[in-house]
Amino acid sequence: MCGIAGYLGFRKAYPIVINGLQRLEYRGYDSAGVVLVDGNEMSLYKTKGKVSDLKKIMKQKNIEGNLALGHTRWATHGVPNDENSHPHLSNSGNLVIVHNGIIENYDTIKKELIIRGYTFKSDTDTEVLINLIEEVKIKNNCKLGYAVQMALTNVVGAYAIAVFDVSKPDEIIVAKLGSPIAIGIGENNT
Ligand code: GLU
């Protein structure tokens, strides 16, 4: 099992999230990634290897921003490589996901999404889920939280996910079934 660490608040998100990933390293993993939002700018970095490899990449990068999601992956669908590492984006590039666990019926959902024009860069079940969420959101013209809830009614598996909308980076939607997730809420520090 791998790990998710996320932060949204008034502090600089990156150090908090990287520290969170390091604390989850004991769980075992094969790749690591992080997405940051600084104002209108989103940056996504991911790599096969260790959190220390990710930190090396990040040395040259802008690590500002008050929202970050980090992930350590233990591959279940698709080999450990950069492309299969999390976070994953939806086809529009608007939605971002990190995911622990397995979407058992991902293949059926993927085939249906392909028929409806969706394309995939990775071999993961996770990229299927974020595009299903996107499709539900567009079809119903609804809020992200509702789209996540509705999309998950079509999913069989165990998961902990964190999702956000790049155009509305003032909330992180989380959901879980079978896999654990912990949320902390601090005053002035959501
Ligand atoms: N099933 C997902 C994948 O293979 C997530 C695996 C995990 O829990 O790290 O990318």
Residues whose N, C-alpha, C, O or C-beta is under 5 A from the ligand:
A	BS01	LIG	C2 T72 R73 W74 A75 T76 H77 N84 H99 N100 G101 I102 T124 D125 T126
